[in-house]
Amino acid sequence: MSSAPLPPLPPVPGVTDDELQPAGRSMIEVLEEDHDRLVRLCSRAATEPAASDVLVATLARHLAAEQQYLYPAVRSVLPEGPAIAERELAANADLLVALRRSHSTTDGAALQSITERIRQHTHRAATEVFPALRGRFSNGELVRLGNRVEIARSAAPTRPHPGTPSTPPLDKIVDPALGVVDKVMDVLSCRTTWEEDL
C-alpha cells in the first residue's frame, strides 16, 4: 500500500500509524456524497432559482477540496496519476469558467451545460479515480484525507475563481483567503449557500 500525502501522526509509543483508526469518513465517501448533492442541486436549480446559488457554492467548495487533497493523492499513488490529475484539473478549470459565466445569467442552456459537465465529472470520478484509489491507501489514511477534505470545504470559496492556483501549496493559502471574502459577500447579500437552507 502507498502512503497518503499527509504529515505523519504524532508518535505513540508502541503503536504504528496503521494501527490507529481516526474518526470520520473516508475521502471517497465525502466526495461521493458531494457528487450526489451536486447532481441533486442541478435538478433543483432548473425549477428553483434559489438552488442556483447553492449549486454554485457547493461546486466551488467541492472543486477546491478536490484540488487540495484528491488530486495530490492521485498523483502520489497511481502510475498514471499525474496525467489523470492534470486532465481533471483542466476540466475543473473549464467548469469554473463556465460556472462564472452562467452565474451571471438565467439562461437555461447554460445550466444544462453545467449539469452535463458535473455529470461527466462525477462519472469519471466514480468509474476511474475512486476505484483506482481504493486499495492504494489504508482506511485510516482515507479517513485522515476525508477529514482534511471536510475542513478544506468549510474554508473554501463559495464562488468560482478561475485562474487561482490549483496545486499545493498555493491553493491551500489562496482558497481560504478567498473563502473569507466570499462568505462576507454572502452575508451582506443574504445569499444562500447550503442546500439545508433552501
Buried (B, 14 or more C-beta within 10 A) or exposed (E): EBEBBBEEEEEEEEEEBEEEEBEBBBBBBBBBEBBEBBBBBBEBBBEEEEBBBBBBBBBBBBBBBBBBBBBBBBBBBBEEBEEBBBBBBEBBBEBBEBBBBBBEEEEEEBBEBBBEBBBEBBEBBBEBBBEBBEEBBBEBBBBBBBBBBBBBBEBBBBBBBBEBBBBBEEBBEBBBEBBEEBBEEBEEEEBBBEBEEE
